[in-house]
Amino acid sequence: MQLKAITWERLAAAVADHTMGISSADGSPWLRIGLDGSFVAGGGELGAKIGRELRLRGRATLGVSTAGFLRPASLRYEYGRTDPDAYYSDWFDAGALWREVFGPLGRGGSGLVLPDLWDPVTDRATRSARGELPAGGVLLLDGPLLLGQGFPFDVSLHLRLSPGALRRRMDEAERWTLPAFERYEEEVAPGDLADAVVHADDPRHPAWSGFRQSE
């Protein structure tokens, strides 16, 4: 894979330009961008930059993070608080994302998206109000382990950190999750599924693959 150095600002503009030129795969009036990567890779920040670029181009946007779609502690910690296999398969509520985020933005959907569902600090429902994304708007969903689950992304980016960089960037208290990311790379190969790969080992100097050419 050939990589090209780029700034985060130019990357956001390139993603926005690419998004403006496509239609949703399922015929819905919304587009859905997935920013896949560990929370320390900067997907949320990149999503915010892409959102600004899209709004400059006249498109409404809605940012959502899977950090707001964790499952209750009783399910996350069923096998202990530091089980990497549980983190891989049981921490994030994929069913709720389908129901509350992707469902309303599918063909015939309402456009009314729940921005978050569960507060991991209080371990209670957030009770947030739904946000309406108008027709033609763009969802920006960021979080780890997003690819390989069949989510209907129209554009997907994998923000990759090498194992060493991921360890360095991650707080020591979170490093027990590292085997989950190793498993993800081995079993899912997200770099092969994403429309573009961003290498972010040095947050000051990202590089990316560009978008795959359509076959």
VEXFI-567724 format. One line per 10 residues: number of its first residue (from 1); their letters; for each residue x, y, z of N, C-alpha, C. Coordinates in nm, 4 decimals, padded with zeros to 6 digits. Layout:
! VEXFI-567724
NUM> A> X,Y,Z,X,Y,Z,X,Y,Z | ...
This chain:
! VEXFI-567724
1> MQLKAITWER> 00.0844,-00.1198,00.0000,00.0000,00.0000,00.0000,00.0879,00.1247,00.0000 | 00.0691,00.2094,-00.0993,00.1439,00.3334,-00.1063,00.0716,00.4413,-00.0268 | 00.1490,00.5145,00.0517,00.0931,00.6194,00.1366,00.1474,00.7547,00.0948 | 00.0651,00.8553,00.1153,00.1038,00.9920,00.0814,00.0858,01.0790,00.2044 | 00.1870,01.1588,00.2360,00.1771,01.2503,00.3491,00.0670,01.3524,00.3233 | -00.0025,01.3894,00.4296,-00.1133,01.4830,00.4181,-00.1364,01.5480,00.5533 | -00.1968,01.6641,00.5559,-00.2363,01.7250,00.6827,-00.3789,01.6817,00.7148 | -00.4159,01.6942,00.8412,-00.5526,01.6591,00.8791,-00.6543,01.7478,00.8076 | -00.6177,01.8738,00.7881,-00.7101,01.9657,00.7215,-00.7304,01.9271,00.5746 | -00.6221,01.8938,00.5055,-00.6346,01.8523,00.3660,-00.7056,01.7182,00.3543
11> LAAAVADHTM> -00.6813,01.6304,00.4502,-00.7503,01.5019,00.4513,-00.9009,01.5220,00.4666 | -00.9407,01.6086,00.5603,-01.0831,01.6354,00.5804,-01.1462,01.6912,00.4535 | -01.0760,01.7816,00.3868,-01.1290,01.8388,00.2628,-01.1407,01.7327,00.1542 | -01.0432,01.6411,00.1461,-01.0472,01.5359,00.0452,-01.1644,01.4407,00.0699 | -01.1887,01.4082,00.1962,-01.3018,01.3205,00.2286,-01.4339,01.3905,00.1960 | -01.4417,01.5181,00.2293,-01.5642,01.5930,00.1992,-01.5883,01.5998,00.0488 | -01.4838,01.6267,-00.0283,-01.4993,01.6329,-00.1742,-01.5447,01.4980,-00.2298 | -01.4845,01.3897,-00.1792,-01.5229,01.2565,-00.2249,-01.6687,01.2284,-00.1914 | -01.7102,01.2651,-00.0710,-01.8464,01.2389,-00.0263,-01.9482,01.3153,-00.1107 | -01.9126,01.4363,-00.1513,-02.0050,01.5159,-00.2323,-02.0316,01.4524,-00.3684
21> GISSADGSPW> -01.9437,01.3623,-00.4105,-01.9575,01.3061,-00.5436,-02.0216,01.1690,-00.5490 | -02.0766,01.1194,-00.4386,-02.1340,00.9851,-00.4380,-02.2791,00.9891,-00.3898 | -02.3490,00.8793,-00.4126,-02.4847,00.8599,-00.3626,-02.4841,00.7410,-00.2671 | -02.5844,00.7330,-00.1817,-02.5906,00.6216,-00.0867,-02.6123,00.4905,-00.1612 | -02.5562,00.3842,-00.1069,-02.5645,00.2539,-00.1732,-02.7052,00.1967,-00.1713 | -02.7853,00.2340,-00.0714,-02.9186,00.1745,-00.0582,-03.0305,00.2677,-00.1031 | -02.9955,00.3791,-00.1647,-03.0969,00.4699,-00.2149,-03.1572,00.5620,-00.1111 | -03.1035,00.5627,00.0099,-03.1551,00.6537,00.1123,-03.1058,00.7952,00.0836 | -03.1729,00.8974,00.1376,-03.1310,01.0358,00.1105,-03.0190,01.0844,00.2017 | -02.9576,00.9943,00.2782,-02.8474,01.0313,00.3660,-02.7221,00.9534,00.3276
31> LRIGLDGSFV> -02.6070,01.0067,00.3670,-02.4810,00.9355,00.3520,-02.4250,00.9064,00.4906 | -02.3482,00.7955,00.5012,-02.2972,00.7518,00.6301,-02.1474,00.7262,00.6183 | -02.0703,00.8037,00.6945,-01.9247,00.7912,00.6954,-01.8832,00.7202,00.8239 | -01.8000,00.6177,00.8109,-01.7457,00.5475,00.9264,-01.5989,00.5793,00.9442 | -01.5610,00.6189,01.0657,-01.4227,00.6501,01.0993,-01.3789,00.5479,01.2015 | -01.3155,00.4425,01.1538,-01.2829,00.3251,01.2341,-01.1435,00.3374,01.2936 | -01.1336,00.3160,01.4237,-01.0029,00.3180,01.4879,-01.0162,00.3383,01.6375 | -00.9133,00.3007,01.7104,-00.9108,00.3249,01.8539,-00.9425,00.4708,01.8827 | -01.0039,00.4956,01.9977,-01.0385,00.6333,02.0330,-00.9142,00.7229,02.0357 | -00.7967,00.6670,02.0633,-00.6761,00.7497,02.0692,-00.6209,00.7811,01.9302
41> AGGGELGAKI> -00.6787,00.7225,01.8258,-00.6311,00.7492,01.6898,-00.6815,00.8817,01.6353 | -00.7834,00.9382,01.6983,-00.8294,01.0708,01.6579,-00.9462,01.0719,01.5615 | -01.0261,00.9659,01.5582,-01.1394,00.9628,01.4672,-01.2431,01.0700,01.4963 | -01.2666,01.0968,01.6231,-01.3634,01.2002,01.6584,-01.3198,01.3372,01.6113 | -01.1915,01.3672,01.6280,-01.1392,01.4959,01.5831,-01.1435,01.5071,01.4312 | -01.1081,01.3978,01.3636,-01.1153,01.4007,01.2176,-01.2596,01.4168,01.1723 | -01.3509,01.3489,01.2393,-01.4921,01.3631,01.2045,-01.5404,01.5069,01.2159 | -01.4949,01.5760,01.3207,-01.5342,01.7156,01.3376,-01.4810,01.8016,01.2228 | -01.3587,01.7750,01.1789,-01.3012,01.8512,01.0675,-01.3761,01.8215,00.9372 | -01.4084,01.6937,00.9134,-01.4834,01.6584,00.7934,-01.6214,01.7243,00.7971
51> GRELRLRGRA> -01.6832,01.7232,00.9151,-01.8139,01.7875,00.9289,-01.8098,01.9340,00.8920 | -01.7060,02.0045,00.9361,-01.6941,02.1467,00.9014,-01.6812,02.1650,00.7502 | -01.5998,02.0792,00.6889,-01.5814,02.0907,00.5438,-01.7120,02.0624,00.4693 | -01.7869,01.9640,00.5152,-01.9136,01.9331,00.4491,-02.0144,02.0457,00.4654 | -02.0179,02.1053,00.5830,-02.1119,02.2162,00.6030,-02.0755,02.3356,00.5158 | -01.9459,02.3577,00.4934,-01.9051,02.4644,00.4008,-01.9542,02.4364,00.2593 | -01.9752,02.3076,00.2291,-02.0235,02.2678,00.0977,-02.1753,02.2542,00.0950 | -02.2415,02.2969,00.2017,-02.3860,02.3003,00.2041,-02.4547,02.1745,00.2526 | -02.3799,02.0827,00.3173,-02.4399,01.9590,00.3648,-02.4519,01.9618,00.5169 | -02.5675,01.9243,00.5684,-02.5850,01.9086,00.7129,-02.5116,01.7836,00.7585
61> TLGVSTAGFL> -02.4630,01.7835,00.8823,-02.3908,01.6681,00.9350,-02.4359,01.6381,01.0769 | -02.4117,01.5153,01.1180,-02.4378,01.4729,01.2553,-02.3267,01.3789,01.2973 | -02.2538,01.4157,01.4038,-02.1471,01.3324,01.4554,-02.1959,01.2443,01.5692 | -02.1611,01.1155,01.5633,-02.1967,01.0192,01.6668,-02.0724,00.9370,01.6975 | -02.0516,00.9059,01.8251,-01.9402,00.8215,01.8662,-01.9933,00.6949,01.9330 | -01.9267,00.5836,01.9069,-01.9684,00.4595,01.9730,-01.9407,00.4633,02.1227 | -01.8662,00.5630,02.1695,-01.8466,00.5783,02.3139,-01.9795,00.5992,02.3850 | -02.0797,00.6474,02.3145,-02.2120,00.6662,02.3715,-02.3039,00.5471,02.3518 | -02.2494,00.4389,02.2973,-02.3295,00.3190,02.2731,-02.2628,00.1966,02.3350 | -02.2121,00.2133,02.4570,-02.1623,00.0992,02.5323,-02.2795,00.0219,02.5906
71> RPASLRYEYG> -02.2589,-00.1051,02.6133,-02.3609,-00.1859,02.6794,-02.3502,-00.1644,02.8304 | -02.4532,-00.1982,02.9077,-02.4475,-00.1805,03.0536,-02.3298,-00.2557,03.1160 | -02.2837,-00.2051,03.2305,-02.1677,-00.2638,03.2983,-02.1890,-00.4113,03.3305 | -02.3116,-00.4504,03.3619,-02.3376,-00.5902,03.3956,-02.3040,-00.6827,03.2796 | -02.3151,-00.6322,03.1566,-02.2804,-00.7111,03.0388,-02.1342,-00.6933,03.0007 | -02.0839,-00.5705,03.0101,-01.9434,-00.5464,02.9744,-01.8484,-00.6211,03.0674 | -01.8835,-00.6262,03.1952,-01.7930,-00.6834,03.2955,-01.8294,-00.8250,03.3363 | -01.9110,-00.8914,03.2552,-01.9550,-01.0264,03.2917,-01.8374,-01.1205,03.3130 | -01.7297,-01.1011,03.2381,-01.6110,-01.1871,03.2503,-01.4939,-01.1125,03.3118 | -01.5232,-01.0075,03.3870,-01.4188,-00.9274,03.4492,-01.4038,-00.7934,03.3798
81> RTDPDAYYSD> -01.3374,-00.7027,03.4464,-01.3247,-00.5664,03.3948,-01.2156,-00.5496,03.2897 | -01.1302,-00.6492,03.2742,-01.0177,-00.6347,03.1813,-01.0065,-00.7569,03.0901 | -01.1174,-00.8015,03.0366,-01.1169,-00.9168,02.9457,-01.1167,-00.8659,02.8019 | -01.0073,-00.8828,02.7267,-01.0010,-00.8280,02.5911,-01.1010,-00.8925,02.4960 | -01.1356,-01.0186,02.5172,-01.2352,-01.0820,02.4316,-01.3728,-01.0194,02.4533 | -01.4037,-00.9850,02.5780,-01.5300,-00.9169,02.6062,-01.5311,-00.7786,02.5417 | -01.4174,-00.7092,02.5475,-01.4101,-00.5776,02.4818,-01.4368,-00.5915,02.3330 | -01.3839,-00.6964,02.2746,-01.3969,-00.7190,02.1313,-01.5417,-00.7444,02.0908 | -01.6141,-00.8211,02.1706,-01.7459,-00.8665,02.1258,-01.8637,-00.8163,02.2084 | -01.8400,-00.7678,02.3314,-01.9518,-00.7400,02.4217,-01.9625,-00.5961,02.4706
91> WFDAGALWRE> -01.8642,-00.5123,02.4445,-01.8679,-00.3780,02.5016,-01.9583,-00.2829,02.4250 | -01.9561,-00.2891,02.2942,-02.0281,-00.1912,02.2133,-02.1596,-00.2512,02.1647 | -02.2650,-00.1729,02.1747,-02.3996,-00.2204,02.1470,-02.4320,-00.2039,01.9986 | -02.3916,-00.3029,01.9194,-02.4144,-00.2962,01.7752,-02.5632,-00.2946,01.7439 | -02.6422,-00.3679,01.8209,-02.7861,-00.3689,01.7971,-02.8481,-00.2321,01.8135 | -02.8036,-00.1580,01.9157,-02.8560,-00.0234,01.9371,-02.8123,00.0705,01.8255 | -02.6912,00.0537,01.7745,-02.6468,00.1366,01.6622,-02.7331,00.1108,01.5389 | -02.7626,-00.0156,01.5128,-02.8513,-00.0459,01.4011,-02.9878,00.0188,01.4223 | -03.0414,00.0059,01.5425,-03.1782,00.0504,01.5698,-03.1900,00.2024,01.5767 | -03.0951,00.2672,01.6432,-03.1087,00.4091,01.6758,-03.0343,00.5021,01.5813
101> VFGPLGRGGS> -02.9385,00.4486,01.5061,-02.8576,00.5336,01.4179,-02.8778,00.4957,01.2708 | -02.8488,00.3697,01.2381,-02.8574,00.3315,01.0970,-03.0008,00.3137,01.0500 | -03.0871,00.2603,01.1343,-03.2263,00.2419,01.0952,-03.2938,00.3709,01.0506 | -03.2850,00.4782,01.1306,-03.3481,00.6046,01.0898,-03.2865,00.6675,00.9652 | -03.1659,00.6232,00.9277,-03.0996,00.6815,00.8105,-03.0994,00.5867,00.6918 | -03.1755,00.4786,00.7018,-03.1907,00.3884,00.5894,-03.3027,00.4341,00.4986 | -03.3188,00.3634,00.3907,-03.4236,00.3981,00.2939,-03.5598,00.3945,00.3632 | -03.6352,00.5027,00.3535,-03.7644,00.5129,00.4199,-03.7559,00.5512,00.5660 | -03.6346,00.5840,00.6150,-03.6168,00.6195,00.7555,-03.6675,00.7592,00.7870 | -03.6701,00.7887,00.9167,-03.7231,00.9172,00.9631,-03.6188,01.0281,00.9674
111> GLVLPDLWDP> -03.4902,00.9904,00.9696,-03.3839,01.0894,00.9875,-03.3643,01.1317,01.1312 | -03.4388,01.0736,01.2249,-03.4293,01.1095,01.3673,-03.3341,01.0126,01.4369 | -03.2166,01.0607,01.4692,-03.1086,00.9770,01.5198,-03.0855,01.0029,01.6681 | -03.0674,00.8952,01.7435,-03.0297,00.9082,01.8840,-02.8778,00.9240,01.8914 | -02.8265,01.0369,01.9425,-02.6818,01.0601,01.9387,-02.6028,00.9763,02.0377 | -02.6666,00.9320,02.1441,-02.6020,00.8443,02.2414,-02.7110,00.7745,02.3214 | -02.6728,00.6639,02.3851,-02.7724,00.5821,02.4538,-02.7366,00.5545,02.5990 | -02.6072,00.5346,02.6266,-02.5680,00.4879,02.7592,-02.4489,00.5673,02.8113 | -02.4590,00.6112,02.9363,-02.3505,00.6832,03.0029,-02.2708,00.5826,03.0852 | -02.1446,00.5540,03.0470,-02.0688,00.4534,03.1208,-02.0286,00.4982,03.2610
121> VTDRATRSAR> -02.0312,00.6273,03.2885,-01.9942,00.6771,03.4214,-02.1071,00.6491,03.5210 | -02.2286,00.6855,03.4832,-02.3431,00.6616,03.5711,-02.4031,00.5224,03.5508 | -02.3667,00.4580,03.4389,-02.4222,00.3282,03.4001,-02.5742,00.3366,03.3909 | -02.6191,00.4436,03.3249,-02.7620,00.4632,03.3035,-02.7843,00.5195,03.1635 | -02.9079,00.5069,03.1186,-02.9433,00.5647,02.9893,-02.9225,00.7156,02.9922 | -02.8743,00.7719,02.8820,-02.8470,00.9156,02.8772,-02.9742,00.9988,02.8643 | -03.0786,00.9405,02.8077,-03.2051,01.0106,02.7836,-03.1859,01.1324,02.6926 | -03.0904,01.1251,02.6026,-03.0693,01.2348,02.5079,-03.1844,01.2419,02.4080 | -03.2095,01.3626,02.3610,-03.3122,01.3822,02.2586,-03.2577,01.3398,02.1226 | -03.3461,01.2945,02.0365,-03.3052,01.2598,01.9013,-03.2721,01.3866,01.8219
131> GELPAGGVLL> -03.1745,01.3746,01.7357,-03.1409,01.4844,01.6459,-03.1881,01.4518,01.5053 | -03.2427,01.5506,01.4370,-03.2934,01.5271,01.3018,-03.1868,01.5635,01.1995 | -03.1504,01.4671,01.1173,-03.0592,01.4914,01.0067,-03.1432,01.5052,00.8804 | -03.1454,01.6238,00.8204,-03.2307,01.6429,00.7027,-03.1822,01.5612,00.5836 | -03.2714,01.5380,00.4906,-03.2351,01.4672,00.3678,-03.1149,01.5345,00.3026 | -03.0210,01.4533,00.2581,-02.8978,01.5052,00.2016,-02.7875,01.5205,00.3041 | -02.8197,01.5003,00.4323,-02.7211,01.5136,00.5379,-02.6288,01.3936,00.5470 | -02.5241,01.4099,00.6281,-02.4184,01.3090,00.6381,-02.3949,01.2729,00.7838 | -02.4011,01.1434,00.8139,-02.3644,01.0906,00.9446,-02.2139,01.0676,00.9492 | -02.1504,01.1052,01.0609,-02.0086,01.0772,01.0847,-02.0005,00.9955,01.2136
141> LDGPLLLGQG> -01.9769,00.8663,01.1996,-01.9714,00.7752,01.3142,-01.8276,00.7332,01.3376 | -01.7764,00.7581,01.4582,-01.6395,00.7189,01.4897,-01.6372,00.6198,01.6053 | -01.5360,00.5350,01.6046,-01.5192,00.4400,01.7134,-01.4360,00.3205,01.6698 | -01.3960,00.2360,01.7650,-01.3144,00.1186,01.7333,-01.3993,00.0013,01.6859 | -01.3350,-00.0877,01.6103,-01.3930,-00.2179,01.5752,-01.5214,-00.2033,01.4933 | -01.5275,-00.1027,01.4076,-01.6506,-00.0719,01.3340,-01.6697,-00.1569,01.2088 | -01.5615,-00.1975,01.1464,-01.5730,-00.2642,01.0176,-01.5924,-00.4155,01.0360 | -01.6456,-00.4785,00.9324,-01.6704,-00.6222,00.9383,-01.8000,-00.6595,01.0063 | -01.8823,-00.5607,01.0448,-02.0095,-00.5890,01.1099,-02.1290,-00.5658,01.0173 | -02.1013,-00.5283,00.8943,-02.2087,-00.5059,00.7994,-02.2746,-00.3706,00.8086
151> FPFDVSLHLR> -02.2188,-00.2792,00.8874,-02.2774,-00.1458,00.8945,-02.2764,-00.0827,00.7545 | -02.3843,-00.0145,00.7180,-02.3980,00.0342,00.5798,-02.3270,00.1671,00.5545 | -02.1967,00.1671,00.5698,-02.1214,00.2890,00.5434,-02.1128,00.3133,00.3930 | -02.1320,00.4381,00.3541,-02.1096,00.4768,00.2156,-01.9643,00.5168,00.1925 | -01.8987,00.5614,00.2990,-01.7558,00.5939,00.2975,-01.6981,00.5431,00.4290 | -01.5858,00.4735,00.4223,-01.5227,00.4250,00.5454,-01.3729,00.4516,00.5424 | -01.3223,00.4984,00.6555,-01.1793,00.5199,00.6734,-01.1328,00.4379,00.7934 | -01.0202,00.3729,00.7790,-00.9579,00.3026,00.8909,-00.8377,00.3834,00.9370 | -00.8434,00.4345,01.0607,-00.7320,00.5090,01.1188,-00.6425,00.4094,01.1890 | -00.5288,00.3815,01.1270,-00.4422,00.2749,01.1762,-00.3283,00.3303,01.2607
161> LSPGALRRRM> -00.3071,00.2664,01.3740,-00.1880,00.2875,01.4557,-00.1116,00.1564,01.4612 | 00.0194,00.1621,01.4451,00.0993,00.0417,01.4630,00.0852,-00.0067,01.6066 | 00.1115,-00.1344,01.6339,00.0995,-00.1832,01.7715,00.1799,-00.1007,01.8719 | 00.3012,-00.0602,01.8327,00.3824,00.0199,01.9235,00.3236,00.1566,01.9487 | 00.2748,00.2225,01.8431,00.2153,00.3542,01.8593,00.0866,00.3464,01.9395 | 00.0080,00.2423,01.9163,-00.1160,00.2264,01.9914,-00.0863,00.2102,02.1397 | 00.0146,00.1327,02.1720,00.0525,00.1151,02.3125,00.0988,00.2468,02.3739 | 00.1786,00.3218,02.3011,00.2304,00.4482,02.3538,00.1192,00.5504,02.3748 | 00.0251,00.5559,02.2816,-00.0787,00.6582,02.2884,-00.1869,00.6248,02.3908 | -00.2038,00.4992,02.4205,-00.3109,00.4554,02.5085,-00.2689,00.4684,02.6549
171> DEAERWTLPA> -00.3620,00.5154,02.7395,-00.3348,00.5189,02.8824,-00.3040,00.3783,02.9329 | -00.2147,00.3703,03.0310,-00.1752,00.2391,03.0826,-00.2967,00.1594,03.1305 | -00.3943,00.2290,03.1881,-00.5117,00.1603,03.2414,-00.5975,00.0983,03.1324 | -00.5771,00.1400,03.0059,-00.6565,00.0870,02.8951,-00.5813,-00.0154,02.8119 | -00.4565,-00.0418,02.8448,-00.3746,-00.1282,02.7590,-00.4184,-00.2741,02.7601 | -00.5026,-00.3113,02.8538,-00.5545,-00.4479,02.8528,-00.6375,-00.4746,02.7272 | -00.6821,-00.3666,02.6567,-00.7604,-00.3847,02.5344,-00.6736,-00.4154,02.4125 | -00.5422,-00.4048,02.4240,-00.4550,-00.4218,02.3079,-00.4750,-00.5553,02.2362 | -00.4901,-00.6682,02.3085,-00.5146,-00.7939,02.2359,-00.6412,-00.7918,02.1510 | -00.7406,-00.7125,02.1901,-00.8623,-00.7021,02.1091,-00.8319,-00.6375,01.9743
181> FERYEEEVAP> -00.7449,-00.5361,01.9746,-00.7089,-00.4715,01.8487,-00.6217,-00.5622,01.7628 | -00.5363,-00.6417,01.8260,-00.4580,-00.7397,01.7507,-00.5506,-00.8420,01.6851 | -00.6489,-00.8877,01.7588,-00.7453,-00.9838,01.7046,-00.8229,-00.9222,01.5890 | -00.8608,-00.7973,01.6038,-00.9345,-00.7266,01.4983,-00.8528,-00.7212,01.3691 | -00.7255,-00.6891,01.3816,-00.6406,-00.6837,01.2632,-00.6292,-00.8203,01.1974 | -00.6176,-00.9261,01.2790,-00.5989,-01.0608,01.2250,-00.7270,-01.1161,01.1639 | -00.8405,-01.0966,01.2324,-00.9645,-01.1607,01.1897,-01.0430,-01.0780,01.0877 | -01.0393,-00.9472,01.0995,-01.1209,-00.8613,01.0146,-01.0399,-00.7954,00.9037 | -00.9106,-00.7668,00.9301,-00.8259,-00.6945,00.8342,-00.8938,-00.5657,00.7894 | -00.9193,-00.4735,00.8824,-00.9963,-00.3538,00.8479,-00.9338,-00.2692,00.7382
191> GDLADAVVHA> -00.8017,-00.2732,00.7262,-00.7381,-00.1962,00.6204,-00.7770,-00.2431,00.4817 | -00.8169,-00.3706,00.4693,-00.8610,-00.4228,00.3401,-01.0075,-00.3896,00.3115 | -01.0843,-00.3628,00.4170,-01.2266,-00.3348,00.4003,-01.2551,-00.1863,00.3808 | -01.1716,-00.1008,00.4380,-01.1978,00.0429,00.4346,-01.1771,00.0995,00.2945 | -01.2474,00.2072,00.2657,-01.2283,00.2767,00.1388,-01.0957,00.3508,00.1339 | -01.0446,00.3874,00.2507,-00.9138,00.4530,00.2593,-00.8550,00.4234,00.3966 | -00.7226,00.4215,00.4029,-00.6510,00.3953,00.5274,-00.5674,00.5178,00.5622 | -00.5749,00.5582,00.6878,-00.4969,00.6712,00.7378,-00.4012,00.6189,00.8419 | -00.2713,00.6390,00.8198,-00.1705,00.6002,00.9195,-00.1453,00.7210,01.0092 | -00.1668,00.7009,01.1379,-00.1646,00.8127,01.2315,-00.0665,00.7909,01.3452
201> DDPRHPAWSG> 00.0434,00.7170,01.3205,00.1405,00.6935,01.4273,00.1940,00.8242,01.4840 | 00.2248,00.9184,01.3957,00.2654,01.0519,01.4375,00.1470,01.1448,01.4154 | 00.0791,01.1874,01.5214,-00.0413,01.2681,01.5021,-00.0162,01.3999,01.4312 | 00.1097,01.4436,01.4265,00.1420,01.5690,01.3586,00.1605,01.5491,01.2085 | 00.1859,01.4244,01.1679,00.2192,01.3983,01.0279,00.1469,01.2724,00.9799 | 00.0158,01.2793,00.9588,-00.0549,01.1618,00.9074,-00.0190,01.1346,00.7614 | -00.0465,01.0139,00.7197,-00.0319,00.9754,00.5786,-00.1515,00.8887,00.5428 | -00.1873,00.8893,00.4136,-00.3036,00.8093,00.3782,-00.2878,00.7458,00.2417 | -00.3751,00.6482,00.2168,-00.3669,00.5688,00.0952,-00.4401,00.6320,-00.0212 | -00.5234,00.7335,00.0048,-00.6185,00.7777,-00.0955,-00.7338,00.6798,-00.1027
211> FRQSE> -00.8394,00.7160,-00.1759,-00.9547,00.6268,-00.1881,-00.9291,00.5193,-00.2909 | -00.9802,00.4018,-00.2612,-00.9706,00.2918,-00.3561,-01.0428,00.3289,-00.4843 | -00.9892,00.2831,-00.5940,-01.0549,00.3033,-00.7231,-01.1688,00.2037,-00.7363 | -01.2844,00.2500,-00.7827,-01.3978,00.1602,-00.8037,-01.3654,00.0626,-00.9142 | -01.4066,-00.0641,-00.8905,-01.3796,-00.1664,-00.9916,-01.4826,-00.1598,-01.1043
